[in-house]
Amino acid sequence: MEHVRIALLSNPRSTGNIAQLPRIREYCAEHPDIFHYEVDEVAQIGNALKMIARIKPTILVINGGDGTVQAALTEVHNGGHFADGAPPLAVLPSGKTNLIALDLGAEGDPIAALEKLTEIAARDLSPHLVAKELIALRHGGDDQLPVIGMFLGGAGLADIMLYCRHKLYPTGLPNGICHVLTAIAVLFQNIFGMRGSYLPPAPSEMGIGIDRERRLTGRFSLLLVTTLDKLLLSRDLEGNGKGGLKVIAVEEKRFTLLRAIAASLRGKLGKKPLDGVHVTESDEVSIEGGMSPVILDGEMFSASEGRPILLRKAQPLSFVKIAA
């Protein structure tokens, strides 16, 4: 058997894999330097990584949605499977939103992305390697192992994500159309202040602590904490160099969300003060109160009395960016 350049970890239940997995299996069968491991459920990812660690691949590629990537990152961070350090990670665009894959330059056809990664693995990796900060989420105390991710949505944003997931995805409409319809509903709601069962619910009051020194309290249309550089409906998101976690909180005021989106599309978000819009960077973020959950790469968590959600930077990992 040839040296394994790529270990591919696939979750067949990810939306994109339902149609694409037969092609991916065929591609792997034609390339003996790819070790393909499929899991039936997320709970099997730990055993998968134990096996993958034995063969010492050049690149570990995750084939699944953002939730699959989050579970794999958590296991890489907490599991201690790679004695000499984890190999560089890459992500195929196989989920509904693909924020993490998009940030790494993987979009469109997952087979095309896998072909590019196969080429990259056969030569010098260094031009394609990037170190990525990660979010470590703990719920209630420092004595628990953290959940690791890269994108957290809270406040009204979590309600929006759940609205799209539960109201629009089940209709069978293409993902892109669901996202557009969700955006229209949210903007209509924000501009006209309307509520109803056909629209996302009103955000509840919550507290957001930043670096234990600053606290925001109120109702927010959007709370976003991320280490990603690229976001949906946005150009590159630039930090201010103060910490690894980029934080955006938009107060629930009429037209404020619309102004924030317009500034983001122009690449101006965070560069000039905008009333009701808070953009900063932090080493630590705490979230208290609020009836809505927060969603870290697809997994939901809820703050409760005496059990805030605490976000800190996790040890960076090396990732493979397709576009060097």
C-alpha angles and dihedrals in degrees: 000000000000121000108281107245095172130034108195117200111195133190105200091197095065109111097242092048094061089076101023105044096084089056091046091051090050092049092050092048088057093050113059091186089070119083108202119199120181124197125202092208139008092255089070095061093092092058090044092056092048089058093043092051090061094060095047100218123201092230132017109214121195116208109194144068127297090276091057090048090050092051091049093048090049091052093046090050098043105025102067091213096141108065093186095041130280118290117247111286130226132183131215119216097249106129136075099263103016093194093155094046090047091052089055094050096257113130138138120021112023090209090058089050091049091050090054091048090050089055092046093050091055093060141032109323098193098091089056101044121107129174112229126199114227135209117241110202121197123179113210106342150016093246094079128080110257127243109235125217146135107226129045125181122191145161111024091350091065090051089050092051092049091046090055092044098048104028106034110023091060089059089071094236116148113273093245092055091048090053092049092048090049091051091050092050092049095048091046089051093047095047099044100027092231125160132191145132089272091058132060114274123260114270117254125228116274143164125237119195119199120197090334089279106077128047131190118197128183142059117319130196089202138017117180128175116178147149092207121111096208128052137180112273090013145093120228111319110228122204128211096235096249098111146343100259115079110210128196120178120176118192119229099254126133113271092001094107090046091052091048092052091047090051090048093052090051091049091244101111110126095007095091130027114264121189111251094008120106118192119174145133125241146175092220137024128183125195122200134176126357127123093236121085125234118237121216109193092324100321119107127224129176128206116225139182107305092357109089123178109250123200124192137162115274127208108288120249129207117251134187115237112202095211105058 
